[in-house]
Each structure stands twice: as C-alpha cells, then as structure tokens.
C-alpha cells in the first residue's frame, strides 16, 4: 500500500481501506476515461517519477494505476462509491502496485490536496466550479491540474488539446497554479552533500523552486525536499510564496 499522507488519519469517519461513506449524493456518474486519453492527460501534465498525483472521482482506478505503473508517480484516487473503491483496490493489489497507488474511500471535497503535484479530474463543469476555491486554496504554485472534457470556469488553460478515440473526440485542459515559491537564503555555511550544494548554488532570493528545478532538470518536488533539508541546516531561512 502506498504510504497514506499523514493528514488522512485526522479525517473523521474516513478509512482508506473499508469505511462506508454515507450521506453524500453522487455529483458525477461514473464514465471511464479511455486509456489513450488518460496517457495523454498524464503526458501533458508532465508527471514525473516520485511526484504525487490525486485523481478526484477515480472510478475504476485506471488513472491512478497508469500514473503509478507507467509514470512512476505516487498516485492517490479519491472515490466515494464503495463498490468502485473495492474494485479498484483489488485491481491495484493484483497488479502489485500497492506500494505506489491507493484509493481513498471519501468525498473529494473532504480530502486535502496540499501535497499534490498533479490533480486529474473527469467531472462536470459545475463540479469543477465548486472545487475551484478548494484547489486555489490548497494547491501550491506550479501544481498542475488536468481535466477531461470539462473546463474549470474562470481559469485560463495553459494547453487545450483534442484527442480522437474510436467514434468521438475528447478535450484535455491543462492548468498550472499561479505564483512562485522562492527560497530565502540563510546562513552561508559549507554543505557536504553534492546534491544539496547544487541546489544551494542556485538560491539567490529571486529564483523560484520551479526555476531551480528547471535549471537542474528535476521535478519541483525533489527541489522542495532539498530545501527542507537546507532549512534544517539554516542555509535557507524560509520559502516565500508569491501569488
């Protein structure tokens, strides 16, 4: 089983393994995204190994499974329907992906997304609109949101692409959360670790985590983890968020 995020155990009445979630109306009927569209969504979002992906309304788990198996992500699905949760968890276990993929049996309105690098959705425009404040509040700068067929009202997509599959076409919308996370330099002390030194050399109080990641050719998550280590050493004072 992929290690659950720490906030999960604080949610009332939710258990990622076997809890019945009751008292919710289903906002969206289950319609599976064709696998060719899934792969293109993940390609457009540039999902990298080790990144964290959340699929909201994960259905049969195919996005979570493909993200974990083919893209090396740590993938979490959020699915309110108990039957779909059980089916997708069984499939994940059968495929030997339980260390990288899991499904949370819950309402996606209730699950924090603060750790997400990528969020995928195949919901309705009206549901995307209701989720928009949550996404804007919880997702960090440069996180990517990719939707199938339905836009997020009020957001301007970075990419809109049409994918043809069998008898119909599908639209994919890619969004990137605005803003920057800028590490502020602290103490000037020797750093022994080679990787951390590479990061330190690029910290100037102006470059963002995204800029540093681009220079080093690594995911932002890897730079963020390095910055946390440097904060412990006092080499970085803080991460300043500019929206």
Backbone as numpy.savetxt, mean C-alpha at the origin, in Angstrom:
# Nx Ny Nz CAx CAy CAz Cx Cy Cz
2.05 -16.97 7.65 1.20 -15.77 7.65 2.08 -14.53 7.65
1.81 -13.60 6.75 2.53 -12.34 6.77 2.31 -11.68 8.12
3.36 -11.09 8.67 3.25 -10.52 10.01 2.22 -9.41 10.02
1.19 -9.50 10.87 0.16 -8.47 10.90 0.73 -7.15 11.40
0.25 -6.01 10.86 0.71 -4.72 11.39 0.29 -4.58 12.84
1.08 -3.88 13.67 0.82 -3.83 15.11 -0.50 -3.22 15.49
-1.01 -2.27 14.67 -2.29 -1.63 15.02 -3.44 -2.62 15.00
-3.28 -3.76 14.32 -4.40 -4.66 14.07 -5.01 -5.19 15.36
-4.15 -5.44 16.34 -4.64 -6.05 17.57 -5.41 -5.06 18.43
-5.35 -3.77 18.08 -6.08 -2.76 18.84 -7.49 -2.53 18.31
-7.81 -3.10 17.14 -9.14 -2.89 16.58 -10.16 -3.74 17.33
-11.28 -3.16 17.75 -12.29 -3.94 18.46 -13.04 -4.88 17.53
-13.28 -6.09 18.00 -14.15 -7.06 17.31 -13.62 -7.48 15.96
-12.34 -7.34 15.72 -11.79 -7.74 14.43 -10.65 -8.71 14.67
-10.69 -9.83 13.98 -9.62 -10.81 14.04 -9.31 -11.21 12.60
-8.06 -11.16 12.20 -7.76 -11.39 10.80 -7.96 -12.83 10.40
-8.14 -13.73 11.35 -8.23 -15.13 11.01 -9.67 -15.63 10.92
-10.54 -15.32 11.91 -11.81 -16.04 11.89 -13.02 -15.27 12.43
-12.92 -13.98 12.63 -14.04 -13.26 13.21 -15.12 -12.99 12.16
-16.39 -13.18 12.53 -17.50 -12.72 11.71 -17.61 -11.21 11.87
-17.70 -10.52 10.76 -17.90 -9.08 10.81 -19.35 -8.83 10.49
-20.08 -8.26 11.42 -21.51 -8.09 11.23 -21.88 -6.63 11.37
-23.09 -6.31 10.92 -23.58 -4.96 11.11 -23.18 -4.01 10.00
-22.61 -4.52 8.90 -22.23 -3.66 7.79 -23.03 -4.04 6.55
-23.42 -3.05 5.77 -23.97 -3.31 4.44 -22.80 -3.39 3.47
-22.86 -4.28 2.53 -21.81 -4.35 1.53 -21.97 -3.16 0.58
-20.89 -2.37 0.43 -20.95 -1.19 -0.43 -20.79 -1.55 -1.90
-20.09 -2.65 -2.17 -19.75 -2.99 -3.55 -19.96 -4.48 -3.76
-20.65 -4.89 -4.82 -20.76 -6.32 -5.12 -19.41 -6.86 -5.56
-19.17 -8.15 -5.33 -17.90 -8.73 -5.74 -17.89 -9.01 -7.24
-17.00 -8.32 -7.93 -16.72 -8.57 -9.35 -15.21 -8.63 -9.47
-14.69 -9.76 -9.94 -13.24 -9.94 -9.98 -12.59 -9.09 -11.06
-11.43 -8.53 -10.74 -10.61 -7.84 -11.74 -9.84 -8.88 -12.54
-9.93 -8.87 -13.89 -9.17 -9.83 -14.69 -7.67 -9.75 -14.37
-7.01 -10.90 -14.40 -5.61 -10.93 -13.98 -4.71 -10.06 -14.85
-5.04 -9.93 -16.14 -4.23 -9.07 -17.00 -4.33 -7.62 -16.53
-5.48 -7.23 -16.01 -5.66 -5.87 -15.49 -4.95 -5.73 -14.15
-5.02 -6.77 -13.32 -4.31 -6.75 -12.03 -2.82 -6.49 -12.26
-2.24 -7.25 -13.16 -0.79 -7.12 -13.38 -0.45 -5.73 -13.90
-1.29 -5.17 -14.74 -1.00 -3.84 -15.27 -1.16 -2.79 -14.17
-2.14 -2.97 -13.29 -2.30 -2.05 -12.16 -1.03 -2.03 -11.31
-0.50 -3.20 -11.03 0.69 -3.30 -10.18 1.93 -2.79 -10.89
1.98 -2.99 -12.21 3.10 -2.44 -12.98 3.07 -0.92 -12.99
1.88 -0.34 -13.21 1.77 1.12 -13.24 2.11 1.72 -11.88
1.75 1.02 -10.81 2.06 1.50 -9.47 3.53 1.26 -9.09
4.25 0.55 -9.94 5.68 0.25 -9.72 5.89 -0.41 -8.35
5.12 -1.44 -8.09 5.25 -2.18 -6.83 6.61 -2.86 -6.79
7.34 -2.63 -5.70 8.70 -3.16 -5.55 8.74 -4.21 -4.44
9.70 -5.15 -4.53 9.85 -6.13 -3.45 10.00 -5.46 -2.09
9.28 -5.98 -1.11 9.36 -5.44 0.24 8.40 -4.31 0.53
7.78 -3.74 -0.50 6.80 -2.69 -0.26 5.51 -3.29 0.31
4.73 -2.44 0.96 3.48 -2.88 1.59 2.30 -2.42 0.74
1.47 -3.38 0.37 0.30 -3.10 -0.45 -0.97 -3.49 0.30
-1.98 -2.64 0.20 -3.31 -2.95 0.73 -4.30 -2.95 -0.43
-5.08 -4.02 -0.53 -6.15 -4.09 -1.52 -7.48 -3.96 -0.77
-8.22 -2.91 -1.05 -9.46 -2.64 -0.33 -10.63 -3.31 -1.05
-11.27 -4.25 -0.34 -12.31 -5.06 -0.97 -11.64 -6.13 -1.81
-10.92 -7.04 -1.15 -9.99 -7.92 -1.86 -10.64 -9.14 -2.52
-11.94 -9.36 -2.29 -12.64 -10.41 -3.02 -12.00 -11.77 -2.86
-11.63 -12.38 -3.98 -11.01 -13.71 -3.94 -9.51 -13.67 -3.70
-8.97 -12.48 -3.44 -7.56 -12.34 -3.06 -6.58 -12.29 -4.20
-7.07 -12.17 -5.43 -6.13 -12.29 -6.56 -5.11 -11.15 -6.61
-5.50 -9.92 -6.27 -4.53 -8.83 -6.29 -3.46 -9.06 -5.22
-3.89 -9.45 -4.03 -2.95 -9.73 -2.94 -1.99 -10.84 -3.34
-2.52 -11.89 -3.93 -1.69 -13.05 -4.31 -0.69 -12.69 -5.40
-1.13 -11.99 -6.41 -0.22 -11.61 -7.50 0.83 -10.62 -7.01
0.42 -9.67 -6.15 1.38 -8.69 -5.61 2.46 -9.39 -4.81
2.08 -10.40 -4.02 3.05 -11.12 -3.20 3.91 -12.06 -4.03
3.25 -12.83 -4.89 3.95 -13.88 -5.63 4.84 -13.33 -6.75
4.33 -12.38 -7.51 5.04 -11.92 -8.72 5.82 -10.62 -8.51
5.42 -9.83 -7.50 6.07 -8.53 -7.31 6.85 -8.45 -6.00
6.74 -9.48 -5.16 7.52 -9.51 -3.92 7.05 -8.57 -2.84
5.80 -8.11 -2.94 5.26 -7.19 -1.93 4.83 -7.95 -0.68
4.71 -7.22 0.43 3.98 -7.72 1.60 2.56 -7.21 1.43
1.66 -8.11 1.12 0.34 -7.71 0.64 -0.75 -8.06 1.63
-1.63 -7.10 1.89 -2.77 -7.27 2.78 -4.05 -6.97 2.01
-5.01 -7.87 2.08 -6.32 -7.60 1.55 -7.27 -7.28 2.69
-8.25 -6.46 2.40 -9.29 -6.15 3.38 -10.63 -6.56 2.77
-11.27 -7.55 3.38 -12.51 -8.12 2.81 -13.53 -8.33 3.92
-14.69 -7.72 3.78 -15.73 -7.80 4.81 -16.53 -9.10 4.75
-16.62 -9.71 3.57 -17.41 -10.94 3.43 -16.64 -12.14 3.97
-17.25 -12.84 4.91 -16.58 -13.98 5.56 -16.25 -15.08 4.56
-17.17 -15.36 3.62 -16.93 -16.46 2.68 -15.75 -16.16 1.77
-15.65 -14.92 1.28 -14.53 -14.56 0.41 -13.22 -14.52 1.20
-13.29 -14.04 2.43 -12.12 -14.05 3.31 -11.58 -15.48 3.47
-12.47 -16.41 3.78 -12.04 -17.79 4.00 -11.49 -18.42 2.73
-12.15 -18.16 1.60 -11.68 -18.72 0.33 -10.29 -18.20 -0.03
-10.10 -16.90 0.11 -8.81 -16.32 -0.28 -7.70 -16.72 0.68
-8.02 -16.83 1.99 -7.00 -17.28 2.93 -6.59 -18.72 2.66
-7.57 -19.56 2.29 -7.25 -20.96 1.96 -6.35 -21.01 0.74
-6.64 -20.17 -0.23 -5.82 -20.15 -1.46 -4.40 -19.67 -1.16
-4.29 -18.64 -0.34 -2.97 -18.14 0.04 -2.16 -19.23 0.73
-2.80 -19.95 1.64 -2.11 -21.03 2.35 -1.70 -22.13 1.38
-2.58 -22.54 0.47 -2.28 -23.60 -0.49 -1.12 -23.23 -1.40
-0.98 -21.93 -1.70 0.08 -21.47 -2.60 1.38 -21.19 -1.87
1.40 -21.38 -0.56 2.63 -21.16 0.20 3.03 -19.71 0.32
2.05 -18.81 0.33 2.33 -17.37 0.37 2.01 -16.74 1.72
1.74 -17.56 2.73 1.27 -17.03 4.00 2.29 -16.14 4.71
3.56 -16.22 4.32 4.56 -15.35 4.93 4.57 -13.96 4.31
3.89 -13.80 3.17 3.91 -12.52 2.47 2.53 -11.94 2.22
1.49 -12.71 2.43 0.15 -12.27 2.08 -0.85 -12.68 3.15
-1.80 -11.82 3.42 -2.88 -12.16 4.34 -4.11 -11.32 4.02
-5.25 -11.78 4.51 -6.50 -11.06 4.33 -7.04 -10.69 5.71
-7.51 -9.46 5.84 -8.10 -8.98 7.08 -9.61 -8.98 6.89
-10.31 -9.70 7.75 -11.77 -9.80 7.66 -12.39 -8.61 8.40
-12.60 -7.51 7.67 -13.02 -6.26 8.30 -13.58 -5.32 7.24
-14.15 -4.23 7.70 -14.55 -3.13 6.82 -13.33 -2.29 6.49
-13.17 -1.94 5.21 -11.98 -1.14 4.86 -12.06 0.28 5.42
-13.20 0.72 5.87 -13.29 2.03 6.52 -12.60 2.02 7.88
-12.45 0.83 8.47 -11.93 0.71 9.83 -10.45 0.36 9.90
-9.85 -0.04 8.80 -8.47 -0.52 8.82 -7.50 0.62 8.49
-6.57 0.95 9.39 -5.58 2.00 9.12 -4.70 1.66 7.93
-4.35 2.68 7.16 -3.53 2.49 5.96 -2.21 3.23 6.06
-1.82 3.60 7.26 -0.63 4.45 7.44 0.65 3.77 6.98
0.68 2.45 6.93 1.90 1.74 6.54 1.94 1.42 5.05
0.93 1.81 4.30 0.83 1.40 2.90 1.75 2.21 1.99
2.43 1.49 1.11 3.13 2.14 0.00 2.21 2.24 -1.21
1.36 1.24 -1.37 0.44 1.17 -2.50 -0.93 0.71 -1.99
-1.99 1.35 -2.51 -3.36 0.92 -2.24 -4.03 0.64 -3.58
-4.68 -0.52 -3.69 -5.43 -0.85 -4.89 -6.91 -0.94 -4.56
-7.76 -0.56 -5.54 -9.19 -0.55 -5.31 -9.94 -0.86 -6.61
-10.97 -1.68 -6.51 -11.96 -1.85 -7.57 -13.31 -1.67 -6.90
-13.64 -0.42 -6.65 -14.86 -0.06 -5.93 -15.71 0.82 -6.83
-16.71 1.46 -6.29 -17.53 2.38 -7.05 -17.03 3.81 -6.84
-17.33 4.70 -7.77 -16.91 6.09 -7.63 -17.42 6.69 -6.33
-18.66 6.38 -5.96 -19.23 6.92 -4.73 -18.48 6.41 -3.50
-18.03 5.15 -3.53 -17.26 4.60 -2.42 -15.87 5.22 -2.38
-15.25 5.38 -3.55 -13.96 6.06 -3.61 -14.05 7.45 -3.00
-15.16 8.13 -3.27 -15.35 9.48 -2.74 -15.44 9.46 -1.21
-16.12 8.45 -0.66 -16.23 8.34 0.80 -14.89 7.96 1.42
-14.07 7.22 0.68 -12.76 6.82 1.18 -11.72 7.93 1.05
-11.98 8.89 0.20 -10.96 9.91 -0.09 -10.43 10.61 1.16
-11.27 11.08 2.11 -10.70 11.73 3.30 -9.80 10.81 4.11
-10.16 9.54 4.18 -9.33 8.57 4.91 -7.98 8.41 4.22
-7.99 8.29 2.91 -6.74 8.14 2.16 -5.87 9.37 2.31
-6.49 10.55 2.22 -5.72 11.79 2.35 -5.13 11.96 3.74
-5.84 11.50 4.75 -5.37 11.63 6.13 -4.28 10.63 6.47
-4.42 9.39 5.97 -3.57 8.31 6.45 -2.37 7.99 5.55
-2.49 8.19 4.26 -1.39 7.81 3.37 -0.28 8.86 3.40
0.95 8.39 3.33 2.10 9.27 3.36 2.36 9.86 1.98
3.10 10.98 1.92 3.46 11.54 0.62 4.13 10.49 -0.27
3.80 10.53 -1.55 4.35 9.64 -2.59 3.77 8.24 -2.57
2.88 7.92 -1.62 2.17 6.64 -1.70 1.33 6.64 -2.97
1.14 5.45 -3.54 0.40 5.35 -4.79 -0.95 4.69 -4.56
-1.96 5.20 -5.24 -3.29 4.62 -5.22 -3.66 4.29 -6.66
-4.03 3.04 -6.90 -4.38 2.65 -8.27 -5.76 2.02 -8.24
-6.64 2.53 -9.11 -8.03 2.09 -9.13 -8.39 1.50 -10.49
-9.30 0.56 -10.46 -9.80 -0.10 -11.67 -11.17 0.47 -12.01
-11.27 1.08 -13.17 -12.52 1.57 -13.78 -13.14 2.79 -13.11
-12.96 2.99 -11.82 -13.66 4.08 -11.13 -12.66 5.07 -10.56
-12.89 6.36 -10.86 -11.99 7.42 -10.41 -12.18 7.74 -8.93
-11.23 8.50 -8.39 -11.40 9.12 -7.08 -11.79 10.57 -7.34
-13.04 10.93 -7.11 -13.49 12.30 -7.42 -12.66 13.36 -6.71
-12.26 14.38 -7.46 -11.47 15.47 -6.88 -9.97 15.28 -6.98
-9.54 14.09 -7.33 -8.11 13.85 -7.52 -7.77 13.87 -8.99
-6.56 14.32 -9.29 -6.08 14.31 -10.68 -5.13 13.12 -10.85
-5.47 12.18 -11.72 -4.59 11.01 -11.88 -3.28 11.37 -12.55
-2.22 10.68 -12.13 -0.92 10.83 -12.79 -0.92 10.09 -14.12
-1.65 8.99 -14.17 -1.73 8.16 -15.39 -3.16 7.63 -15.51
-3.69 7.65 -16.72 -4.93 6.94 -17.04 -4.61 6.04 -18.23
-4.87 4.76 -18.07 -4.53 3.81 -19.14 -5.70 2.87 -19.39
-5.90 2.55 -20.65 -6.97 1.62 -21.02 -6.35 0.27 -21.34
-6.93 -0.77 -20.79 -6.46 -2.13 -21.03 -7.60 -2.93 -21.64
-7.31 -3.61 -22.74 -8.33 -4.41 -23.43 -8.19 -5.87 -23.02
-9.33 -6.46 -22.68 -9.34 -7.85 -22.20 -10.61 -8.50 -22.69
-10.44 -9.54 -23.51 -11.57 -10.27 -24.08 -12.56 -9.32 -24.75
-13.74 -9.21 -24.17 -14.82 -8.50 -24.85 -14.98 -7.04 -24.43
-14.14 -6.55 -23.50 -14.34 -5.18 -23.05 -13.01 -4.51 -22.70
-13.07 -3.20 -22.53 -11.89 -2.45 -22.11 -12.04 -2.06 -20.64
-10.91 -1.85 -20.01 -10.86 -1.47 -18.60 -10.00 -0.22 -18.47
-10.38 0.67 -17.60 -9.57 1.85 -17.33 -8.85 1.70 -16.00
-7.60 2.11 -15.99 -6.79 2.10 -14.77 -6.39 3.55 -14.48
-6.62 3.96 -13.24 -6.25 5.30 -12.79 -5.16 5.18 -11.73
-4.05 5.86 -11.97 -2.95 5.87 -10.99 -2.84 7.26 -10.38
-2.83 7.29 -9.05 -2.69 8.55 -8.31 -1.45 8.46 -7.41
-0.85 9.60 -7.17 0.26 9.66 -6.21 -0.06 10.72 -5.17
0.08 10.35 -3.90 -0.25 11.29 -2.83 0.74 12.46 -2.83
0.22 13.66 -2.73 1.10 14.84 -2.81 1.91 15.04 -1.53
2.91 15.91 -1.64 3.72 16.27 -0.49 5.09 15.63 -0.51
5.89 16.00 0.48 7.25 15.49 0.60 7.57 15.18 2.06
8.40 14.16 2.25 8.97 13.85 3.56 10.46 14.19 3.47
10.88 15.20 4.23 12.25 15.70 4.13 13.01 15.42 5.43
14.05 14.59 5.38 14.85 14.35 6.59 15.71 15.57 6.93
15.67 15.96 8.20 16.42 17.13 8.67 17.71 16.64 9.31
18.89 17.11 8.84 20.17 16.63 9.39 20.30 16.93 10.87
20.98 16.01 11.58 21.26 16.19 13.01 22.76 16.25 13.23
23.26 15.38 14.10 24.69 15.37 14.43 25.52 14.92 13.23
26.70 15.49 13.13 27.66 15.06 12.12 28.64 14.10 12.78
28.33 12.80 12.72 29.18 11.79 13.34 29.44 10.68 12.34
30.55 9.93 12.51 30.85 8.84 11.57 29.76 7.76 11.63
29.44 7.23 10.47 28.48 6.14 10.37 29.21 4.97 9.72
29.26 3.84 10.40 30.04 2.71 9.92 29.37 1.93 8.79
28.06 1.78 8.86 27.35 0.97 7.88 27.39 1.63 6.49
27.82 0.87 5.49 27.98 1.41 4.13 26.68 1.94 3.57
25.60 1.16 3.73 24.31 1.59 3.19 23.82 2.87 3.86
23.95 2.93 5.18 23.53 4.14 5.88 24.36 5.35 5.47
25.65 5.13 5.21 26.51 6.24 4.76 26.02 6.80 3.42
25.60 5.90 2.53 25.08 6.35 1.23 23.87 7.26 1.42
23.03 6.89 2.36 21.85 7.71 2.62 22.25 9.05 3.24
23.16 9.00 4.22 23.60 10.22 4.91 24.15 11.24 3.92
24.89 10.77 2.94 25.51 11.68 1.96 24.47 12.48 1.17
23.26 12.01 1.14 22.22 12.68 0.36 21.25 13.49 1.21
21.46 13.48 2.53 20.58 14.23 3.42 21.10 15.66 3.55
20.31 16.62 3.07 20.73 18.02 3.11 19.63 18.95 3.60
18.53 18.40 4.07 17.43 19.23 4.52 16.55 19.75 3.40
16.90 19.39 2.17 16.13 19.82 1.00 15.56 18.62 0.25
16.42 17.62 0.06 15.96 16.42 -0.65 14.92 15.65 0.17
13.91 15.15 -0.54 12.89 14.34 0.11 13.30 12.87 0.12
12.56 12.06 0.86 12.80 10.62 0.83 12.65 10.08 -0.59
11.69 10.62 -1.32 11.48 10.18 -2.70 12.69 10.53 -3.56
13.24 11.73 -3.37 14.43 12.15 -4.12 15.61 11.22 -3.82
15.82 10.94 -2.53 16.94 10.09 -2.13 16.76 8.68 -2.68
15.54 8.17 -2.60 15.27 6.83 -3.14 15.54 6.79 -4.64
15.17 7.85 -5.34 15.42 7.91 -6.79 16.91 7.93 -7.10
17.67 8.68 -6.32 19.12 8.75 -6.52 19.77 7.40 -6.30
19.29 6.66 -5.31 19.90 5.38 -4.95 19.27 4.20 -5.68
18.16 4.43 -6.36 17.50 3.36 -7.11 16.87 2.30 -6.24
16.28 2.74 -5.12 15.64 1.81 -4.19 14.23 2.32 -3.86
13.37 1.46 -3.31 12.05 1.93 -2.89 12.14 2.94 -1.74
11.17 3.84 -1.66 11.14 4.83 -0.58 11.14 4.14 0.77
10.46 3.00 0.87 10.40 2.29 2.15 11.80 1.97 2.67
12.70 1.57 1.79 14.05 1.21 2.23 14.78 2.44 2.78
14.58 3.59 2.15 15.19 4.83 2.65 14.56 5.22 3.98
13.24 5.08 4.08 12.56 5.43 5.33 13.09 4.59 6.50
13.32 3.31 6.25 13.86 2.44 7.30 15.28 2.88 7.69
16.07 3.29 6.70 17.42 3.78 6.99 17.36 5.07 7.82
16.43 5.94 7.48 16.29 7.20 8.21 15.93 6.94 9.68
15.10 5.94 9.91 14.75 5.60 11.29 15.98 5.16 12.08
16.87 4.41 11.43 18.12 4.01 12.10 18.99 5.23 12.37
19.03 6.14 11.42 19.86 7.34 11.57 19.29 8.27 12.65
17.99 8.26 12.82 17.38 9.06 13.90 17.83 8.53 15.25
17.93 7.20 15.38 18.39 6.61 16.65 19.83 7.03 16.95
20.63 7.20 15.90 22.03 7.61 16.08 22.16 9.12 16.28
21.09 9.86 16.02 21.14 11.31 16.13 21.60 12.01 14.88
21.85 11.23 13.81 22.32 11.82 12.54 21.18 12.55 11.83
19.97 12.13 12.08 18.78 12.80 11.56 17.95 13.26 12.75
17.53 14.53 12.71 16.71 15.08 13.81 15.25 14.65 13.68
14.72 14.79 12.49 13.30 14.50 12.28 13.03 14.35 10.79
11.84 13.91 10.47 11.36 13.93 9.09 10.28 14.98 9.01
10.54 16.01 8.24 9.59 17.12 8.09 8.65 16.78 6.92
7.35 16.84 7.19 6.36 16.54 6.15 5.82 17.85 5.60
5.96 18.04 4.30 5.47 19.22 3.61 4.36 18.80 2.68
3.16 19.28 2.92 2.01 18.91 2.09 1.80 19.91 0.97
